[in-house]
């Protein structure tokens, strides 16, 4: 079930902050990248993943999903000298979805209509 990913990501983000404090005095930077949903081989094992992609695209401020290349480029920033002063951060590469979170959908009818509209654009 995909919801367990929320717990795992929260634990990772907390660990990044604690490790950044502990390792900073040794000039070791600790950061993480929190990517939005990306169509990958691993993601194909998640039931109805296409709806997760569509939901993200529908609700993200940039109205799109991100690519593996975009996540890679953002990671390169953290690894490069450009990110030399950055530690303890979780860089969200998700077309802005993290700023809106899970949109509230009131009522089963509205939810069903939204899912139907998302499913009809295949």
Buried (B, 14 or more C-beta within 10 A) or exposed (E): EEEEEEEEEEEEBEEBBEBBEEBEEEEEBBBBBBBBBBEEEEBEEBEEBBEBBBBBBEBBEEEEBBBEEBBEEBBEBBEEEEBEEBBBBBBBBBBBBBEEEEEEBEEEEEEEEBBEEBEEEE
